[in-house]
Amino acid sequence: MAAFIPNMAWHCLSGPQRHISTGTERARRFAPGYSAILSFIDHDAPAFDELAPFCPVGEALYAVGYGGEVPADWQLHGRGVFDQMLREPGEPLPAVDLPLQRLAAEHVPQMLALAELTKPGPFGELTVQMGEYVGVFEGGRLIAMAGERMFTGSLREISGVCTHPDAQGRGLARQLVTHLVQQQTARGERSFLHVASSNSGAIRIYEGLGFRRVGTIPGAVVSRLR
């Protein structure tokens, strides 16, 4: 049985997703345009100096798994604590009865606008290329979406789950996540996700879909000052 992986982002950035990342053997980030995530091989000795040449001044980056201080030439914008949740195989899923649409490059402007409005985490114009993204449209407007981001081995992350405020309370996120779990299960993959530990509403939804908390990780939003 798969267990908590405290440095999941590093495993992805330095492993199967290395081709869409940049950095060194001690510090890496997804390439600009993808999700603005960085990680270190050793969070007790973070190689900010090695990462600096790959990070434009002022770009906000999510240091996944890092909860320490930042050097003088970096700025700390905020911290958080996140639950890592892993789905138990065989747990029942609700039916998907909504017309979900596969999202692609032509939908990126609406995806970026929805992400900017709802703040599901780092989201860029190339994030849609990181896996399958699906959405719900109403009157031609994207009102909910979810997709896939990090993966390593047989574990694949569900991410970017968000619903427009006008459409909340209708179970859209539940159906989007259900669809992605079904697709991942059919591929022989195990679904996992990260959610802010304070987001009790989202945690209840994920628990209802068979996800269980396996650990917590810190996170920080940082940017390079010079």
N, C-alpha and C positions, 0 to 999 in steps of 0.2 A: 504494500500500500504506500502510495506517495505521501510524503509528510511535508511539514513546513520547510521552506527554503528561504532563509533570511536574506540571502543576496541574490534573489531571483533576477533582478534587472541586470546584474553583472553576468550571470550565466547566459542571458539572452544576447546582450550586447557583444560579448566576447565569443559567443558560440554561433548558433544557427542564424542570428540576425547581424552578424558581423559585417556582412556586405552592405547593410544600410546604416552602419555606424562608423564613427571616426574617433580617433584618439590614440592611446598608447597601450602598452601591456599592463598598465596599472590604473588607467582612467579612460573611460570611454563615454560617448554620448551618441544618441541617434543623430544621423546627419540632419542638417538644417532642412526644414520642411516636413520632416516626420514628427513624431511626438517629441517634445523638448525634454527628454529624460536623460540624466547622467547617472553614472554609478562608478564606484571604485572597487578594485579587487580587495582592498583592505580598508574598511571604514575607520579603523583606529589610526591609520596613517594615510589620510586622503591626499592624493596627488593632484591638488588643485593647480600647481604650477605646470604640470605636464598637460593638463586639460586646457589651460588658458588659450593656447594658439588656435584651438578649434571652436572657441566660443566668442562671438562678436560682443563688444562692449555693450552693455545694456540689455542683452537678450535674457529674458527670464527662463530659467531652467529648473526642472524638478529633480532634486537630488534624492532619488528613491533609496530608502534604507539608511540614509545618513541623518544623524541627529546632533552632530557636533558643531563646533564653531567654524567660522570661515576666516580665511586670511584677510589681511588689511586691504588687499586689492580686489576683494570680492564683497558683495553686499548681501546680507540676509534679509529677505522680504517677509518670511513667515515660516512657521513650523506646523506639523500635524502628526497625528498617529493614525495608522491605518490597519484595519483587519485584513489579513490574507485569508481568503475563504476558498475551500476546495470542495468540489461537488462529490457527494457519495454516489458511487455507481448503483444503478438500479432503482434509485428513488423515483417515484411516479412524477409525471409532468402533466400540466393542464393541456387541453387542446389549443392549437393555434387556429383561430377562425377569422383572423384579420388578413386583408390583402397586403402582405408585406412586399416591399420592392427592393431589389438589390441596388445598392448605391454605387455610383461610379464617378468618373471625373466630372461629368456634366452636373453632378449634384453638389460638388464641393462648395460653391458659394453659399448654398443654403445650409450645408453641414457646418461650415465655419460660423455662420450667423447664429445657428442654434447652439453651438458650443460656446460662443461668446456670451450668449444670453444666459445659459444654464450652468456654465462652469463645471463640466464633468471631469476636468483634468486637462493635461497638455494635449492640444489638438492642432495639427497643422494641415497645410494643403495637400500633403502627401500621405497623411495618416490613412486615408482610404485604401492605399496600396498595401497596407500591413496585414490585411486579411479580408475576410468577408464582412461587409457592412450592409445592414438592412435598415429600412426606414418605413414610416407610415406617413402617407400624404393625405391632406384634406384640402380640397379646393386648389390643388396644385402647390400647396405649401407643405414643406416638411415639418411635421409636428412631433416626431419622436424618432430616435435612432439608437442603434447599438452595433458594436462590431468587435473585431479581434485585433489585439495589439501584440503583446509579447508572447513568445513561445520558446520552449526548450524541451527536448525529449518528447514525451507524449503529453506534456502539459501545455495547454493553450489558454491564454487569458481572454476574458470577455471584458470589454472596456467601452468608453464613450457612451455609456447608457444615459440618455437624457430625454426629457419630455418638455415641450413648450408649456409654460405656466397655464395657458388657456386650455390645455388638453390633459392636465394632470387629474388623477383619480379615476381614470378609465381603464386601468390595467394594461396600458400599452407597453410599458417597460417589461412587465412580466411575460408578455407574449413574444417580444423581441428576444429577450434572453432565452426563453424556452426554445425558440427556433434555432438560435446559435448552439445551444447545448445539444439539440438533436443532431445538428450538422457535425459537431465535433465528435459526438458519440459514434456516429456512423463512420467516421474516419479513424476510429480507434483511439481517440484522444480523451484526455481528462480535463474538464473545465475548471478554471480557477479565476479569481478576480480579487481586486483590492477595493476597499471601500473605507471612507473615513469612519473611524471608530465611533464618532459622535452621530453618525447618520443612521439613527435607529430605524427610521422608516424603510430605507433601502435594505438594511440588514434583514428586516422581517421579510421583505419580498424574496431576498436571496435564500433565506432559510426555508421558506415555503417551496422553493424549487430544488431543495436538496443540498444546498451549500452549507458547510460547517466551518467555523473559524478554526484555523490550525495554528495561528500565531499573529503577532502584531509587529509592525515595523514603523520606524520613524520616517519622516520625510521633511524636506525643506525646499523652499523656493529661493533660488540664489541668482545673482547676476554678476558679471565681471565689471568692475569699475574702471579698470585701465589695463 
